[in-house]
Amino acid sequence: MLWLWILLSVLLVSLLSLIGIFFLSFKKEFLHKLMAFLISFAAGALLGDVFLHLLPEAVEEAGFTLSLSLTLLAGIIIFFILEKFIHWRHCHIPASKEHPHPFAWMNLLGDTLHNFMDGLIIAGSYLTSIPLGVSTTLAVVLHEIPQEMGDFSVLLKGGFTKSKALLYNFLTALSALLGALLVFVAGNIPSLVDAIVPFTAGGFIYIATADLIPELHKETLPTKSLVQLLGFVVGIVVMFALLFLE
């Protein structure tokens, strides 16, 4: 029975990656305008997730140790190296449906790690108790809805078609199943979670500050810049509001 609870909860979280389907009926012009808000929302949500959820959780579990700092820095460095590799592979070809922008691939990688961690956390909570597993799943669901909206917009901005953005977003979400399976088979392994949390935080910091925020700076019109600022703040506020559900 326990494995069924875990499976259904993780599948629910994974299906949230398809939330981008609601954007399919939007006209291209409206979607372009909405993108300014959603990209900035994604940047704010990523940084809010790092500084309000991931790092506090890591510090609470293991303390603010040298190991945590090095793992965080390792996340930033690894994502830097991976993006360099993607740039080398794609040369200097502009973003298009055939050649998506590297930051879109980076976002997919970061999302894969994050979803894997969600699977670890959900399964680990259920191993403690079913009520804790249910409450943790609810928190993750509310956390994922705004993030998946942002992720979908990032992929579109990076050159993916709507259908490919949906497909790739869903495939990365399935990594939550791998995380849950690992915990269910091997038992709760806090040391693994302790390492993944700060590493993922480092990756999110890199994506938000090195990829998304520079993209936002390409827009200089005051009105659109205000929309971006609003989206950025709303992303942080949503992550802050989720603290009351934990």
BABALO-842737 format. One line per field, with one value per residue (C-alpha): x, y, z; residue number from 0; residue in three letters. Coordinates in steps of 0.2 Angstrom, whole numbers. Layout:
# residues N
x: c(X  ...)
y: c(Y  ...)
z: c(Z  ...)
resi: c(NUM  ...)
resn: c(ALA  ...)
***
This chain:
# residues 246
x: c(0  14  22  5  4  22  18  2  10  25  14  3  18  25  9  10  24  10  3  10  -4  -15  -4  -6  -22  -14  -10  9  7  -1  11  26  19  16  34  41  32  34  53  55  43  54  70  62  54  71  80  66  67  85  86  69  68  83  97  87  83  101  107  94  99  118  122  131  147  161  155  138  147  158  143  134  149  151  133  137  154  146  132  145  155  139  133  150  149  132  138  153  141  129  142  135  119  104  90  77  66  81  94  86  96  108  99  84  94  102  85  80  95  91  73  78  89  75  62  73  75  56  55  67  58  41  46  56  41  30  43  41  22  8  1  18  19  3  7  24  16  4  18  27  12  9  27  28  13  21  38  32  23  40  49  38  40  59  59  48  60  75  68  58  41  26  24  43  43  28  37  54  46  37  52  62  47  49  65  55  50  68  71  56  62  79  73  59  72  87  77  78  96  98  116  111  97  110  121  108  99  114  120  103  103  120  112  97  108  118  102  94  108  119  105  88  92  104  89  78  91  89  72  75  57  52  34  41  55  41  32  48  51  33  36  52  45  29  40  49  33  25  40  39  20  24  34  18  13  29)
y: c(0  12  10  15  31  35  31  41  56  57  54  69  80  74  77  96  97  97  113  122  114  129  140  131  140  157  168  171  190  187  173  185  198  185  179  195  191  172  173  186  175  160  169  176  158  150  162  162  143  143  156  152  133  124  132  133  115  110  121  114  96  98  115  129  118  120  104  113  128  118  108  124  130  114  116  133  127  111  121  133  119  111  127  130  112  116  132  123  110  123  136  153  148  159  151  143  128  118  126  130  142  134  141  131  115  121  124  106  99  110  104  86  87  97  84  70  78  80  62  59  70  64  45  49  58  43  31  42  42  43  59  67  61  68  85  85  81  95  107  101  102  120  123  115  124  141  133  123  138  147  132  131  149  147  133  143  158  147  141  126  123  122  103  100  111  101  84  89  96  80  69  79  78  59  60  61  43  38  48  40  23  25  29  16  2  8  16  34  40  58  59  59  72  82  83  85  100  112  106  109  126  130  125  136  151  149  148  163  174  169  165  172  189  194  189  201  215  214  223  242  249  256  248  231  232  236  220  210  218  213  195  194  200  189  174  177  181  164  155  164  160  142  143  143  126  117)
z: c(0  4  -13  -21  -11  -16  -35  -36  -27  -38  -54  -49  -47  -63  -73  -67  -80  -93  -86  -102  -112  -106  -116  -133  -137  -134  -149  -153  -150  -133  -128  -132  -120  -107  -109  -101  -85  -85  -88  -74  -63  -66  -61  -45  -41  -44  -32  -20  -20  -17  -2  6  4  -2  7  24  22  19  33  45  41  41  47  37  34  23  14  10  3  -8  -14  -18  -27  -36  -43  -50  -58  -65  -73  -80  -88  -95  -102  -110  -118  -125  -132  -140  -148  -154  -160  -162  -171  -166  -156  -166  -167  -175  -163  -145  -135  -122  -107  -112  -110  -94  -87  -92  -83  -67  -68  -69  -54  -45  -49  -44  -27  -26  -28  -15  -3  -6  -4  11  19  16  24  40  39  26  33  32  14  10  17  8  -8  -6  -3  -18  -29  -25  -27  -44  -52  -53  -57  -71  -79  -78  -85  -100  -104  -103  -115  -128  -125  -129  -146  -142  -151  -139  -142  -139  -123  -116  -121  -114  -98  -95  -98  -85  -73  -74  -64  -49  -51  -51  -35  -27  -33  -26  -9  -9  -13  -3  11  17  13  20  15  -3  0  9  -6  -19  -11  -11  -28  -35  -26  -35  -52  -49  -44  -60  -71  -63  -63  -78  -90  -86  -78  -93  -105  -95  -97  -116  -113  -109  -111  -94  -95  -100  -87  -73  -79  -77  -60  -55  -61  -52  -36  -38  -40  -24  -15  -21  -14  2  4  2  18  28  20  26)
resi: c(0  1  2  3  4  5  6  7  8  9  10  11  12  13  14  15  16  17  18  19  20  21  22  23  24  25  26  27  28  29  30  31  32  33  34  35  36  37  38  39  40  41  42  43  44  45  46  47  48  49  50  51  52  53  54  55  56  57  58  59  60  61  62  63  64  65  66  67  68  69  70  71  72  73  74  75  76  77  78  79  80  81  82  83  84  85  86  87  88  89  90  91  92  93  94  95  96  97  98  99  100  101  102  103  104  105  106  107  108  109  110  111  112  113  114  115  116  117  118  119  120  121  122  123  124  125  126  127  128  129  130  131  132  133  134  135  136  137  138  139  140  141  142  143  144  145  146  147  148  149  150  151  152  153  154  155  156  157  158  159  160  161  162  163  164  165  166  167  168  169  170  171  172  173  174  175  176  177  178  179  180  181  182  183  184  185  186  187  188  189  190  191  192  193  194  195  196  197  198  199  200  201  202  203  204  205  206  207  208  209  210  211  212  213  214  215  216  217  218  219  220  221  222  223  224  225  226  227  228  229  230  231  232  233  234  235  236  237  238  239  240  241  242  243  244  245)
resn: c(MET  LEU  TRP  LEU  TRP  ILE  LEU  LEU  SER  VAL  LEU  LEU  VAL  SER  LEU  LEU  SER  LEU  ILE  GLY  ILE  PHE  PHE  LEU  SER  PHE  LYS  LYS  GLU  PHE  LEU  HIS  LYS  LEU  MET  ALA  PHE  LEU  ILE  SER  PHE  ALA  ALA  GLY  ALA  LEU  LEU  GLY  ASP  VAL  PHE  LEU  HIS  LEU  LEU  PRO  GLU  ALA  VAL  GLU  GLU  ALA  GLY  PHE  THR  LEU  SER  LEU  SER  LEU  THR  LEU  LEU  ALA  GLY  ILE  ILE  ILE  PHE  PHE  ILE  LEU  GLU  LYS  PHE  ILE  HIS  TRP  ARG  HIS  CYS  HIS  ILE  PRO  ALA  SER  LYS  GLU  HIS  PRO  HIS  PRO  PHE  ALA  TRP  MET  ASN  LEU  LEU  GLY  ASP  THR  LEU  HIS  ASN  PHE  MET  ASP  GLY  LEU  ILE  ILE  ALA  GLY  SER  TYR  LEU  THR  SER  ILE  PRO  LEU  GLY  VAL  SER  THR  THR  LEU  ALA  VAL  VAL  LEU  HIS  GLU  ILE  PRO  GLN  GLU  MET  GLY  ASP  PHE  SER  VAL  LEU  LEU  LYS  GLY  GLY  PHE  THR  LYS  SER  LYS  ALA  LEU  LEU  TYR  ASN  PHE  LEU  THR  ALA  LEU  SER  ALA  LEU  LEU  GLY  ALA  LEU  LEU  VAL  PHE  VAL  ALA  GLY  ASN  ILE  PRO  SER  LEU  VAL  ASP  ALA  ILE  VAL  PRO  PHE  THR  ALA  GLY  GLY  PHE  ILE  TYR  ILE  ALA  THR  ALA  ASP  LEU  ILE  PRO  GLU  LEU  HIS  LYS  GLU  THR  LEU  PRO  THR  LYS  SER  LEU  VAL  GLN  LEU  LEU  GLY  PHE  VAL  VAL  GLY  ILE  VAL  VAL  MET  PHE  ALA  LEU  LEU  PHE  LEU  GLU)
***
